[in-house]
Amino acid sequence: MMKKLKLLCSAMLATALMLGLGACGESGAAVQAIEVTTLPTKTEYAIGEEISFAGGEVTVSYEDGTTEVVSMENEGVTFSEVNTSSAGRKNVTVNYGGERTRFDLTVVPFIVSFDMGGQGTMDPIEVEEVGVIDKMPANPMAEGFTFDGWYY
């Protein structure tokens, strides 16, 4: 029984040490600061598109003066939630080792164009938020046709 208890305590201690050193450099020094040194490959997204941080890198500075480049895809790197349901510049907070930094992504509006089937033209409209059209275009008119309404 005592042997099992010692083994369990040893396993718990080893796990705690591994978790505690997860955000330390090779020398065991704590993180002092982080900086985005390479933006993700993609920084412009359509409304509603899922964000990817692939290609992005963070330079980590440790208290002992050493630095390390860490991929944004590293499991120790976390991010604030990014709302892509509306267009605009989006601020992303990057967290690693108890420190944080920021960078921006852009969500661009949808451009909706209309095929009038040879019955005139209509200007395209921008949709800046999922499910919201601020200004509907004028109802199209064509001889011999009755416009029945917009559907989306």
N, C-alpha and C positions, 0 to 999 in steps of 0.2 A: 504494500500500500504506500509506504513512504517513498519507494523507488518511483512509482507512478506519479506521485505528487511532485517530486523533484523534476521528472521529465516534463510534466505539464508546465511547471514554473519556468523551466529553461526554454521551452517552446514559446511561451508567452513573452518572455524577455527578449528572445531573438526577434520575434515579430514586432515588438514595440521599437526595438533599435532600428530595424529595417524601415519601418514607417517613419520614424523620426529623422532618419538620414536621407530620406527620399528627395528632399529639396536642398541637400548640401552638395558641395562640390566634392571632387575626388579626395581632397584633403580633409573633408568633414566640416569646412567652414560654412557658416550660414549665409544665405542670400542677402546682399546689401541693396541691390537695385536690379531692375530689368529694363531693357530697351528693345523696341521692335527695330530690327536692323534689316529685315527683308520682309516686305509685305507679301501676303498670300498671292498666289499666281493670279487669282481672280478677285477684283475689288469692285466690280460693277455687276449688279444683279437686277433681274426683272422682278416685278411685284410678285410676292409669294414664293419666290425661288429659294431653295435651301442653300444656306451659307456653307462654304468649304474653306478651311484654313490651310489647305495643302499648299506647300511651297513657302509658307511663311516661317520666319525664324526670329527668335528672341535671343539677344545677348544677355547673359546672366553675369553680374559682377558679384563676387563673394567678398566677405569681410577680410579675407587674407590677401586680397589684391589680385586673385586669379579671376579669369573670365572663362565662360563656356558658351558656345552657340547651341541653342536648344530648338528643335523643330516645334512648330506650333501644333503638330500632330502628336507630340509627346503626351502621354497620359497625365503627367503632372501639370500640364498647361491647361488652364480653364478660361472660359470667356463669359462675359455678360450675355444675356439673351438679346438677340438682334431681331427686331420686329420688321419683317419685310412685307407687311400687308399694305404699306403706303410708301409712296415715292419720297425721296429726299436723302440727305446725308445722314448716315447712321454712325454714331460713336460706339466703338467696341472697346470694352475693358478687358485686358489680358492679365491673368493672375498666374504667378508662379512663385513658390517658396515664400509666400506671405507678402510678396511685393506685387505692385501692379503698374501698368502703363496703358496707354490708349492709342488707337488709330481709327481712321474713318473708312467706311465703305459707302458706296452709293447705290441706292435703289432707284431705278429709272421707271417712268410711267410706261404703260402700254399705249401704243398708237393704234387706234381702230380706224380702218379705212373701209369704204363702202363700194361694193360692185353694183352699179345701177343697171346692169344688163343692157347697156346701150341707151338708157332712158335719161340721159343727163349726167351730171356730176354732183358729188357732195364732198365737202371738205372733211378731212380726217379729224378725229377728236382724240384728246389725251385722257386716259383713265389713270388717275393718280392714287386710287385706293381700291382694294379688292371689293367688288360688288357695289361701288359708288360711281355714278356718272353725274358729275356736277351740272352739266348743261347738255341736254339732248339736242341733236341737230334738228333743223327744220324738217317737217314732214315732207318726204319727196312727193312730187306730183308728176304724173305721166298720163297722157291722153289714153283713155280706155281702161285705166287701172284705178282701183280704189285702195288707198293706203289703210291698212288695218291696225297699225300700231307697232311700237318697238318691242322686241322680245330679247331678253338677255338672261 
